[in-house]
C-alpha cells in the first residue's frame, strides 16, 4: 500500500467465537475452501484458516516484516503493494471460493482498482468478504463538529488510513466495480469504550452540544457502528441485495441516545394514565392483565421513568352486576397506582369508553390497553424511555405475540376491502393463496427488530400515547362503537405527531378476530368498516 511505513505491523488475535470483525469473517469460511487473503498482515487469519479449517490460502501483504511472520501459513504469499499488482497475472489460473479484504480498503488510495479485479478471481458461487471502519460513527462526527480531526496510531482515524467510507459510500463503491452486497453485519462500539470516550464522559465537550445535535448524532441506525462487514458477489450473481443496518446496531444507538439525553436533563416527573375498557371480561384473564401491569409499573418506577401512575377501568357492562366483581379484582391486584372504576354509564362503545378515561386522566402519557393484553415487565420502561427521548413521537406501538408464542403483525398499511375480507373472514386455504398480499398489508416486509417510524395503522390493543397529541385530535371518534376506532385514531395522530413501532416494547395479545366472536361482532365490524372507508376513501383491491 503506497506511502505507508513498513514499520507498522498490525498484531491481532483471532478468537473464532468472538464478535470482532476478524472472527465474523472467519466464521463465514467453509472448511477446505480456496481463499485469497488481501492484506494478510502477520498471518493471524491465514493461520486459522490453514490449521483449523484446512483451507488452501494465498495472500498479498506489502510489509516484509509481516510477510516473514506469516509465510508458513500460506500456500503462496506475495510481498507486494496491492495498488501495483495485477492479481489475475500474479495468481493466474486460480479461482477462489472466498476473497478476504479485512480492514484493507481504507489503506488504499484507489480501492476501486483492487475491487474491480476481484470478480474475475472468484469461483462459481464465490464470495468477497470485507470489513471497513465506519466514517459515520457518532464519535468521529462529533469530533468534527468540535473542529478537530485527530489521527491516531490505530482506530477509525488510523494515521495510515487514506480513504474513509460510510455504509452508503461503501455499497456504492462495490456497485461501481461490478460487486453487489448480499449480507451486511456490524461491530458496535460504545462511545465510552472508543477512542472518543474522553469527550463523552462527564466534563467532555459533548456536554456543550445542543440536545438537537445529540439526537441527530445518535438517532441513526449506524450511529454506533464501528465497522461494517459485507459479503459481496459479482453484480450478476444470485441473491438479494441487502443494505439495511442490523437491528442490534439500531437498538444500541437508541439506548445510547436515551442515556445521553437523560444525563443532559434534570429529573422529570413522569405521570401515566392507563385506561382499560371492559365488557364482560374473563376474570382470570383480567387478573393476569392487572398483575402484569403492576409489574411493568414497578419496573418503570424503579428505573426512574415513572413518578405517578393512575389506572382508570371503564365498565361497559353488560348490566350493573359487574361493578362489584371488578372492584374486588382491582383491590386484589394491589397496583402501585391510583385506581378508579367508572361504571353505570352502560355500554357506550370502546372509543367512547376510552374517552371517558382520557378526560379524567392527567400527566404526560396515556396508555390505551385492552383487557386481554399481558405486558412484559419492561414494556412500559421501554415505551416511556422512547417517548422521552423522542419528543416528536406521539404514539408507540409494541411488538406483539399471541398466547401460543406466535408473532402478531398488528401495524398495517392502509387497508383495502379485499385485505380485510381475506384477513378476517377467508378460510385458511384461501389466505395461504394470498399470503404475499396479506404479508404486505401487515407490513411484514418492514416489521422486525428495529424501530419503524410512521406505520400507517397502529393496533388499538396497546397504544402508548403522548397526552398532548391525543388532546390535539380529540381522542377517539365514538361513532365507531367497536372496530376501526384505532385505524381512525392512527391516521389522525399521524397528522400531529410521529407514530413508531418499537420492538423493545413487548406484549402478549390474547384476543381474536371479529369473525370468531359471532354474527353480532361481524355486523359491528362491517358497519365500522363502511364508516371508515366513507371517511378516508374506498380501496377495493
Order of alpha helices (4+ residues) and beta strands (2+ residues): alpha-beta-alpha-beta-alpha-beta-alpha-beta-alpha-beta-alpha-alpha-beta-alpha-alpha-beta-alpha-beta-alpha-beta-alpha-beta-alpha-beta-beta-alpha-beta-beta-alpha-alpha-alpha-beta-beta-alpha-alpha-beta-alpha
